[in-house]
Amino acid sequence: MKRIFSMSFIAVIFLTFGGCAAARMESVLNSSNVKPGMSKEEVIKVVGKPSRVSFYYNDKNQLVDEQFYIDRVLRMSMWYEVTSRLTYVNDRLVQSDVVDERREREPRSRF
């Protein structure tokens, strides 16, 4: 009896957390395939084209290129819009960070 209870408990836990993990989307920053030192072309092959791009020259006269990606991420049954920034210096990824995170409004009913 004790063994049946233990097996049932383990099965419930597995199904609960397994279902949540399947529904979760990853942002660009969570992708294990994006690593510092990669070129812009390598990153674009992995995660696709950015939503927005900006660039400037820093005080060392190096070209700094920023690529912004917007992802929808599911966290604890709530959808968020996450804007990630990937920063390149001389065509190499040097930094990645989240610049904005907003909870999406509840979808409106058509009726």
C-alpha positions in Angstrom: 0.0 0.0 0.0 2.8 2.4 0.9 4.6 1.6 -2.4 1.4 2.3 -4.4 1.0 5.7 -2.7 4.6 6.6 -3.3 4.4 5.7 -7.0 1.2 7.6 -7.4 2.7 10.7 -5.7 5.8 10.6 -8.0 3.6 10.2 -11.1 1.5 13.2 -10.1 4.6 15.4 -9.5 6.1 14.3 -12.8 3.0 15.1 -14.8 2.5 18.4 -13.1 6.0 19.7 -13.7 6.4 18.0 -17.0 3.3 19.8 -18.4 4.5 23.2 -17.2 7.9 22.7 -18.7 6.5 21.8 -22.1 4.4 25.0 -22.2 7.3 27.4 -21.2 8.9 29.3 -24.0 12.6 30.4 -23.8 13.8 33.9 -24.4 16.8 34.6 -26.5 18.9 35.0 -23.4 17.9 31.6 -22.1 19.1 29.9 -25.2 22.1 27.8 -24.4 23.3 28.2 -28.0 24.1 31.9 -27.6 27.5 32.4 -26.1 29.9 35.4 -25.7 32.4 35.7 -28.5 30.0 34.5 -31.2 29.7 36.7 -34.4 26.5 38.4 -35.4 26.0 36.0 -38.2 26.4 33.0 -35.9 23.8 34.4 -33.5 21.4 35.2 -36.3 21.7 31.6 -37.5 20.7 30.3 -34.1 17.9 32.8 -33.0 16.9 34.5 -36.2 16.8 38.2 -37.2 16.4 40.8 -34.5 13.3 43.0 -34.1 15.4 46.2 -34.0 19.0 47.2 -34.4 21.1 50.2 -33.3 24.8 51.1 -33.4 27.3 53.7 -32.2 31.0 54.1 -31.7 32.3 53.9 -28.1 35.1 56.1 -26.6 37.7 53.6 -28.0 36.3 54.2 -31.5 35.0 50.6 -31.7 31.7 49.9 -33.4 29.1 48.8 -30.9 26.1 47.1 -32.4 23.0 46.3 -30.3 20.3 43.9 -31.5 17.0 43.7 -29.8 14.8 40.6 -29.7 11.2 40.5 -28.5 9.9 37.2 -27.1 6.7 35.9 -25.5 7.6 34.0 -22.4 5.2 31.9 -20.2 5.9 32.2 -16.5 3.6 30.8 -13.9 0.6 30.8 -16.2 1.1 34.4 -17.2 2.4 35.6 -20.6 5.2 38.2 -20.7 6.8 40.2 -23.5 10.5 40.2 -22.9 12.9 42.5 -24.8 16.4 41.2 -24.8 19.5 43.2 -26.0 22.5 41.5 -27.5 25.6 43.8 -27.6 28.4 43.3 -30.0 31.8 45.1 -30.2 33.7 44.6 -33.5 31.2 42.0 -34.6 31.6 39.8 -31.5 29.0 39.2 -28.8 30.1 40.8 -25.5 26.9 41.1 -23.5 23.3 40.1 -23.3 20.7 41.4 -21.0 16.9 42.0 -20.6 16.0 45.6 -21.1 12.2 45.4 -20.7 9.7 42.9 -19.4 6.0 43.5 -19.5 3.1 41.3 -18.5 0.7 41.0 -21.4 -2.9 42.1 -20.9 -5.5 39.4 -20.6 -6.9 38.6 -24.1 -10.2 40.3 -24.7 -13.2 38.2 -25.5 -14.8 38.6 -28.9 -18.3 38.3 -27.4 
